[in-house]
């Protein structure tokens, strides 16, 4: 069950006395976000708007929606980082109280004799120390990577893996706490090491390498297809944390050096349907979110920043073998 820190929200409201507030969170916890909004209205008698658009992380807080509504406080729930506030948005923890003891013990047979690093996402950070102890009591050597940027120790995002990559020359494998193949595949690709998912909901241990390699093959094929393109569209993301104009202009300049035609676009949501409306473009580069390109289906090549850097290497006749082995895919 997801447990939201409603007391922190109540304290913020009591301190600032807002006329209205807004709340949002990942799709998977929207019902709990709704419940929190109801509690706020019941307790304080003020409008509490649920921003029901997707929010994929701290790069995508949907603060523009809150401004349009005129909400005095915006609460973003479930994207725990190492600060309480980001760009004026109050960040609220949402932890999953599911227990990992059983699946951690089941994992021991998979990693006996290995030195491992335990990593997880925002919802399960509070379980890292408990799983570490279970594994160490079984004689397994465990390391927890240090946080960097917005990340806490042992935490990863879908595109940011500092606590994992800093240990890739020290550990033999990674143990990811949670159900998310999305996060675990990023760890496997950025470190090129075996990564095990500890799924407490199904009490299941699964190795994610094959799934991650399929993502990499798909991503690499798109790069080589794009290398044949004559015209490119370079897309800047319009979400507040995805406005990477400097990278967009860099890619435009480099591609034009190779005789490519380049047009600039800007989109809030980069989907296959939106791109189908655009004409005269053989391939796209989007600098908004790297996982848009690796995890979604498009009818033509749509490269992320790491893929675009690899593309430039191909055009310069250089190797791209380790292009995803990076701590941050931006």
N, C-alpha and C positions, 0 to 999 in steps of 0.2 A: 504494500500500500504506500502511495506517495504521501509524505508528510511535509506540508508547507509551513514555513516559519511565519504564520499569521501574526504572531505577537510583534515581530519587527515592523510589519505593515501598520499595525495599530499604533505603535509608538511614533512612527513617522507622521501619521495622520493627526495624532494628538498634539505633536510638536508644531506642525505647520498649518493646521486648521484649513485644509483645502476645500474649495467649493465642489470639486469633483476630482476623481482619480481614474486612471486607466490601468488595466492589467493585461499581460500576455505571457505566453509560455509555449513550449514545444507542443505539437499536435497531440502527442501521447498523454499529456497531462491537462488538456483543455477542460475536461470535466471538473478536475480539482481547482482549476483557475476560476471556473464559473462559481463553484462553491465559495471560494474566497471572496469573490465579488459580492455575492449575496450576503455574506457575513459582514462585510464592510458597510453595505447599505443598511442592514438591520441595526448595526451598532452605532453608526454615525449619522444616518439619515441623509447621506449624500449619494449622488449618482456614481456608480462604479462601472465603467465601460470595459467590456472584454474585447480586446483587439484580437479578432479571430483569424486574421491572416497568419500565414506561417511565420515563425521566427526560428531560424536555424542556429542561431548562436549570437554572441555579442557583436558580431559584424552586421547583424540583421535584427535590430531591436524594435523596428517599426516606430521610432520616436516621432516621425513625421505625422503618423496617424494620430498620435496623442496630441500633437500641437494643433492639428486641424480641429480636434474635438474640444480644444481649450482646457484639457485636464491639467490641473495644477501639479499633480504628481503622477509619474508613470512607474509602475512596478513591473519589472521583468522577472518572471519566476522560473527557476530551474536551470539557469546558466551560471552556476557558481564559478567565480574566479577569485583572485586573491585581493579583491577590493570590494567595498560595499556599494560603490556607485560608479557609473560609467557614462560620461557625456550627459549628466543630469538625470539619468535613469537610475532608480533605486533597484539594486539586484537582490532578489529574495531567494534563499536556499530552498530547494525541494529535494529531500532525500527519500530514497526508497528503503523501507524498513525490512525488505526481504533478507533472509539469513543465508549466508554463504558457507556455513560450516560443513554441511554434507557434501556439497559439490567440491569444496576445497580438498576434503579428504579423498574424494574420488580422483582428483587430479594428480595426487601424489604418484600413482603408478605410471603416469605419462611423463613425469619430469624427474624421476629418481636419477640421481647422478648428475643432474644439470644445475648450473647456476642460473637463476631466473630473476627477472624483474617483474614486479606486480604493478600493473597500470589499470586505470579505469576512467570513466567519464564522471560528470558532475554528480549524478544521482547516487553514486556508490562510493564516493570518496571516504566516507566514514567507516567503510568496511575494510580498507586497505590494511590497517594495522592488525586486525583480527585474523585475516587470511595469512598475512606474513607470519604471524606466530604459529598458526597451524602447520604451515609448510616447514618452518624452521624446527619445530618440535619433531618433525619427521626426518630431520637430518638434511633438509634441502637448504642451500645457500640462497638467500634472497637479498636483492638490492632494490631500493626505491630511488628513482631518479629525481633530481632537484627541479623544482618549478622554475619557470623563466617566462618573462613577459607577463601575460595574464594568468598563466597556469600555476596551480598549486603542485606540490610534490606528488608525483605519481599520477598526475592528471594529463589527459590528452583531449584535444578537440579532433574534429574530422579532418582538419587541415594542418594541425600544429602538434608536434610530437617531441618537444624538447626533452622531457624526462625519460623518454624511451631512447631517442637517438644518442643521448650522451653516454649511454651504457652499452651501445651495440658492440664495442670491442671488448667488453668485460663479461657479458652474460651470454648464455647459450640459447635462451628462449625467453619469450614474454608470456605472462599470464594476465589476461584481460578479464576484469570483473564486470559482468553484465551480459546482456543478450545481444548487443549491437555488433553485427558483422561489419557494419559501416566503420565504426571506430577501430575495430581489431584489424581489418584489412589495411587501413592506413598505417598502423603500427608495423605490420608485416612488410609492406611495400617500402616504407621509409627506412627500415633497418635491415631488410633482407635476412630476417631471422624467423624461425618457427614461432608462431603465436597461437596460444591456446585460449579459447573462450570458455570461461566458467559461467554457464547459464544456470542460475539458481532456480529459475521458474520451472525448467524441465529436468533439473538435477543432472545436467549433461555437460560433458567436456568435449569440445570439438576443436580440431586443428583447422586453422583458417587459410593455410598456405594455398591450397588449390583454388579457393574462391578468389584470393588476392591475385594469383597469377592470371586468372581469367580477366580480371579488371586491367592488369598491366598489358596483357596481349591486346585487348580492345583499345586501350589508350595508345599503344605503340603503333597499331595498324592505322589509327587515325592520323598519327604524325606522318607516316609514310604516304598516306593518301594526300595529306595537305601539301606535302613536298612537290606534288605534281600540279598544284593549283596555280593559276595565273592571277586570280583576283581574290583579295581577302577583305573580310569585314572584321574590324577590331572593335570589340564591345566593351564599353565601360559600364559597370554596375551602378545603379542609382540608389542602392540602399546605403545607409549612412556609413557603414564600415567597409564598403566594397568599392569606393570611389577612387580607383587606382589609375588616375589619368596619366601619371608619369610613366607607368609601365606600358600603357596603351600607346602613348606617343613614341616610346622607345621601340616597340615592336613595329609600329608603322614605319619609322625611319629605317630600321634594319631590313625590313622586307623590301622597301623601295630601293635599297642599295642592290638588291638581287633582281631588280627589274619587275617586281610585283606591283600590281595596282591595289591600292589600299583605300578603303572608305571607313570612316569612324561612325559608330552607332552607340546609343545609350539605351539601356533597358533596365526596368525594375525586376522583372521576372524573365529569365532567359529560358525559353522553352522551344521545342521543335515547332510548335504551332506558330509562335511569334516569328521565328526565323523564316518560315515558309512564305511570309508576306514580302520578304526582301528579294530583290532581283539583281542579277549580274554579279553574284558572289559565289566563288567556288568553294571557299572554306572560311571558317571563322576562328578568331582567337578571342576568348573572353577572359578579362582580368578581374572578374568579380569574385568567384568562388571556385577553387580547383575541383571540388567534388561534383560540380554541375557537369563537367566534361567526362569524368571517369565513371560516374554512376548512372547517368541518364542516357536515353537513346535519342540520337539525332539522325536525320537523313543524309547529312553531309558532315565532314570533319568539323568539330567544334573543340578547339584546343584550349587547355588551361595554360597558366603561365609556365609551369614546369614543362609541359608539352611544347609550348611555343619556343622555349629556350632550346629544347632538344631539336626542334625543327630548324632553328638557325644553325645548330651544329651540323645537321645533315646538309644544309645548303652550303656549309663551309667544309664539307667532307671530313667531319670529325665524328668520333664515337659518341653514342648516346646511352651506353650500357647502364649507367647508374643514375639516370636522370630523375628518378623518383626517390632516391636515397638522400633525403634532405629533411631537416628538422621542421621546416615550415614551407608549405607548398605555395608560396606567393612570390 
